[in-house]
């Protein structure tokens, strides 16, 4: 490895450390939002089926 490779890898690690926390939080929020939407769709679908089944 040359010094350029070493320096670029260090910079990459530092940048990853700086951006990892906010991105990690955004990713978790996004996953929670997706899960909520999925649950909501399931409930809506089930309610629609219940109406058709006469329940």
Buried (B, 14 or more C-beta within 10 A) or exposed (E): EEEEEEEEEEEEEEEEEEEEEEEEEEEEEEEEEEEEEEEEEEEEEEEEEEEEEEE
